[in-house]
Amino acid sequence: MAHAGEKPPMLLSHGELPHPRGTLMEDIETGLKGELQGVIEERTKEANRLVSRIAYLRPRGGGVEWEVPLNRIRPADQ
């Protein structure tokens, strides 16, 4: 059990993709566009409660991936 002020133990796992891998997505906050590479879910170890879902995007044509909260992306053609 975590002590006051400590983050509880977490589990990371691959999450379900909201769109096929390689779909061009847009970060609605920054306007950056990239191809969807994957999703990582963070859950509490004891209760298996979902804490966050992070999408990984890569610039079209290659480059360095970046992460963005899953709820901030949408297909780039919308």
SEVEXGU-903829 format. One record per atom (N, C-alpha, C): residue in three letters; x, y, z; atom name; residue number from 0. Coordinates in steps of 0.1 Angstrom, whole numbers, plus 5000, padded with zeros to 4 digits. Atoms other than C-alpha are relative to their C-alpha. Layout:
# residues N
{r ala {X Y Z} CA NUM},
...
END
This chain:
# residues 78
{r met {5008 4988 5000} N 0},
{r met {5000 5000 5000} CA 0},
{r met {5009 5012 5000} C 0},
{r ala {4992 4988 5001} N 1},
{r ala {5013 5035 4991} CA 1},
{r ala {4997 5008 5013} C 1},
{r his {5001 4990 4989} N 2},
{r his {5020 5060 5019} CA 2},
{r his {4994 5013 4995} C 2},
{r ala {5005 4986 5004} N 3},
{r ala {5005 5095 5019} CA 3},
{r ala {5010 5007 4992} C 3},
{r gly {4991 4992 5009} N 4},
{r gly {5020 5115 4991} CA 4},
{r gly {5007 4991 4990} C 4},
{r glu {4994 5009 5009} N 5},
{r glu {5033 5084 4973} CA 5},
{r glu {4991 4996 4989} C 5},
{r lys {5008 5006 5010} N 6},
{r lys {5021 5072 4940} CA 6},
{r lys {4998 4985 5002} C 6},
{r pro {5002 5015 4999} N 7},
{r pro {5005 5037 4942} CA 7},
{r pro {5008 4993 4989} C 7},
{r pro {4993 5008 5011} N 8},
{r pro {5023 5009 4923} CA 8},
{r pro {4991 4999 4988} C 8},
{r met {5007 4999 5012} N 9},
{r met {5013 5010 4887} CA 9},
{r met {5005 4989 4990} C 9},
{r leu {4998 5009 5011} N 10},
{r leu {5011 4986 4857} CA 10},
{r leu {4999 5007 4987} C 10},
{r leu {5001 4994 5014} N 11},
{r leu {5018 4996 4821} CA 11},
{r leu {4997 4988 4991} C 11},
{r ser {5003 5011 5010} N 12},
{r ser {5004 4976 4792} CA 12},
{r ser {4996 5007 4987} C 12},
{r his {5005 4995 5013} N 13},
{r his {4996 4980 4755} CA 13},
{r his {4985 5001 5001} C 13},
{r gly {5014 4998 5001} N 14},
{r gly {4961 4994 4750} CA 14},
{r gly {4995 4998 4986} C 14},
{r glu {5007 5001 5013} N 15},
{r glu {4936 4990 4723} CA 15},
{r glu {5001 5013 4992} C 15},
{r leu {4999 4988 5009} N 16},
{r leu {4942 5013 4693} CA 16},
{r leu {4986 5005 4996} C 16},
{r pro {5013 4995 5004} N 17},
{r pro {4913 5036 4685} CA 17},
{r pro {4998 5000 4985} C 17},
{r his {5000 5000 5015} N 18},
{r his {4922 5035 4648} CA 18},
{r his {5012 4991 4996} C 18},
{r pro {4989 5009 5004} N 19},
{r pro {4945 5013 4628} CA 19},
{r pro {5014 5007 5001} C 19},
{r arg {4986 4995 4999} N 20},
{r arg {4983 5017 4633} CA 20},
{r arg {5003 5006 4987} C 20},
{r gly {4996 4993 5012} N 21},
{r gly {4997 5042 4609} CA 21},
{r gly {4990 5011 4995} C 21},
{r thr {5010 4989 5003} N 22},
{r thr {4965 5064 4608} CA 22},
{r thr {5006 5013 5003} C 22},
{r leu {4995 4986 4997} N 23},
{r leu {4974 5101 4605} CA 23},
{r leu {4991 5006 5010} C 23},
{r met {5008 4994 4989} N 24},
{r met {4962 5117 4637} CA 24},
{r met {5005 5014 5003} C 24},
{r glu {4996 4986 4997} N 25},
{r glu {4962 5153 4649} CA 25},
{r glu {4998 5002 5015} C 25},
{r asp {5001 4996 4986} N 26},
{r asp {4968 5166 4684} CA 26},
{r asp {4992 5013 5000} C 26},
{r ile {5010 4989 5002} N 27},
{r ile {4938 5189 4688} CA 27},
{r ile {5005 5012 5009} C 27},
{r glu {4995 4989 4992} N 28},
{r glu {4957 5211 4714} CA 28},
{r glu {5012 5007 4992} C 28},
{r thr {4988 4994 5006} N 29},
{r thr {4990 5217 4694} CA 29},
{r thr {4999 5001 4985} C 29},
{r gly {5001 5001 5015} N 30},
{r gly {4979 5209 4658} CA 30},
{r gly {5010 4991 4994} C 30},
{r leu {4990 5009 5006} N 31},
{r leu {5008 5185 4654} CA 31},
{r leu {4993 4988 4994} C 31},
{r lys {5006 5012 5006} N 32},
{r lys {5001 5156 4631} CA 32},
{r lys {5011 4989 4999} C 32},
{r gly {4991 5011 5000} N 33},
{r gly {5016 5121 4632} CA 33},
{r gly {4993 4987 4998} C 33},
{r glu {5006 5013 5001} N 34},
{r glu {5010 5085 4625} CA 34},
{r glu {4999 4992 5013} C 34},
{r leu {5002 5008 4988} N 35},
{r leu {4995 5064 4653} CA 35},
{r leu {5009 4988 5000} C 35},
{r gln {4991 5012 4998} N 36},
{r gln {5021 5039 4666} CA 36},
{r gln {4995 4990 5010} C 36},
{r gly {5004 5008 4989} N 37},
{r gly {5006 5026 4698} CA 37},
{r gly {4993 5007 5011} C 37},
{r val {5007 4994 4988} N 38},
{r val {4987 5032 4730} CA 38},
{r val {5006 4992 5012} C 38},
{r ile {4996 5006 4987} N 39},
{r ile {5000 5026 4766} CA 39},
{r ile {4990 5004 5010} C 39},
{r glu {5009 4998 4989} N 40},
{r glu {4976 5022 4795} CA 40},
{r glu {5008 4999 5013} C 40},
{r glu {4995 5001 4986} N 41},
{r glu {4986 5029 4831} CA 41},
{r glu {4989 4997 5009} C 41},
{r arg {5010 5004 4990} N 42},
{r arg {4966 5011 4858} CA 42},
{r arg {5006 4998 5013} C 42},
{r thr {4996 5003 4987} N 43},
{r thr {4968 5008 4895} CA 43},
{r thr {5002 4985 5002} C 43},
{r lys {4997 5014 4999} N 44},
{r lys {4984 4975 4905} CA 44},
{r lys {4989 4993 5008} C 44},
{r glu {5009 5007 4991} N 45},
{r glu {4960 4967 4933} CA 45},
{r glu {4985 4999 4995} C 45},
{r ala {5014 5000 5004} N 46},
{r ala {4926 4977 4919} CA 46},
{r ala {4998 4999 4985} C 46},
{r asn {5001 5001 5014} N 47},
{r asn {4934 4976 4882} CA 47},
{r asn {4992 5012 4994} C 47},
{r arg {5007 4988 5004} N 48},
{r arg {4919 5011 4879} CA 48},
{r arg {5008 5008 4989} C 48},
{r leu {4994 4993 5011} N 49},
{r leu {4927 5029 4846} CA 49},
{r leu {5003 5014 5005} C 49},
{r val {4995 4987 4996} N 50},
{r val {4948 5060 4854} CA 50},
{r val {5002 5009 4987} C 50},
{r ser {4998 4992 5012} N 51},
{r ser {4958 5072 4819} CA 51},
{r ser {5002 4991 4988} C 51},
{r arg {4998 5006 5013} N 52},
{r arg {4959 5063 4782} CA 52},
{r arg {5008 5009 4992} C 52},
{r ile {4991 4991 5007} N 53},
{r ile {4988 5077 4762} CA 53},
{r ile {5002 4994 4986} C 53},
{r ala {4998 5004 5014} N 54},
{r ala {4990 5076 4724} CA 54},
{r ala {5015 5004 4996} C 54},
{r tyr {4987 4997 5005} N 55},
{r tyr {5024 5075 4706} CA 55},
{r tyr {4998 5003 4985} C 55},
{r leu {5001 4995 5014} N 56},
{r leu {5026 5094 4673} CA 56},
{r leu {5014 5002 4994} C 56},
{r arg {4987 4998 5006} N 57},
{r arg {5055 5096 4648} CA 57},
{r arg {4997 5008 4987} C 57},
{r pro {5002 4992 5012} N 58},
{r pro {5059 5122 4620} CA 58},
{r pro {4999 4991 4988} C 58},
{r arg {5001 5007 5012} N 59},
{r arg {5048 5109 4586} CA 59},
{r arg {5014 5001 4993} C 59},
{r gly {4987 5000 5006} N 60},
{r gly {5080 5098 4568} CA 60},
{r gly {5011 4996 5009} C 60},
{r gly {4990 5004 4990} N 61},
{r gly {5098 5090 4600} CA 61},
{r gly {5004 5011 5009} C 61},
{r gly {4996 4990 4991} N 62},
{r gly {5113 5108 4629} CA 62},
{r gly {4998 4995 5014} C 62},
{r val {5001 5004 4986} N 63},
{r val {5111 5108 4667} CA 63},
{r val {4985 5000 5004} C 63},
{r glu {5013 5001 4995} N 64},
{r glu {5079 5096 4683} CA 64},
{r glu {4998 5010 5012} C 64},
{r trp {5003 4993 4988} N 65},
{r trp {5061 5117 4709} CA 65},
{r trp {4987 4995 5005} C 65},
{r glu {5012 5005 4994} N 66},
{r glu {5034 5110 4733} CA 66},
{r glu {4990 5011 5003} C 66},
{r val {5011 4991 4998} N 67},
{r val {5000 5127 4738} CA 67},
{r val {4989 4992 5006} C 67},
{r pro {5012 5007 4995} N 68},
{r pro {4970 5119 4759} CA 68},
{r pro {4990 4995 4989} C 68},
{r leu {5008 5005 5011} N 69},
{r leu {4947 5097 4739} CA 69},
{r leu {4987 5008 4998} C 69},
{r asn {5012 4992 5002} N 70},
{r asn {4917 5120 4745} CA 70},
{r asn {5003 5013 4993} C 70},
{r arg {4997 4988 5007} N 71},
{r arg {4936 5148 4727} CA 71},
{r arg {5003 4998 4985} C 71},
{r ile {4997 5002 5014} N 72},
{r ile {4939 5131 4693} CA 72},
{r ile {4987 4997 4992} C 72},
{r arg {5011 5004 5010} N 73},
{r arg {4916 5127 4663} CA 73},
{r arg {5006 4998 4987} C 73},
{r pro {4995 5001 5014} N 74},
{r pro {4920 5116 4627} CA 74},
{r pro {5002 5013 4994} C 74},
{r ala {4996 4987 5005} N 75},
{r ala {4938 5144 4609} CA 75},
{r ala {4990 5005 4989} C 75},
{r asp {5009 4996 5011} N 76},
{r asp {4911 5145 4581} CA 76},
{r asp {4987 5006 5006} C 76},
{r gln {5013 4994 4994} N 77},
{r gln {4883 5157 4606} CA 77},
{r gln {5001 5015 5002} C 77},
END
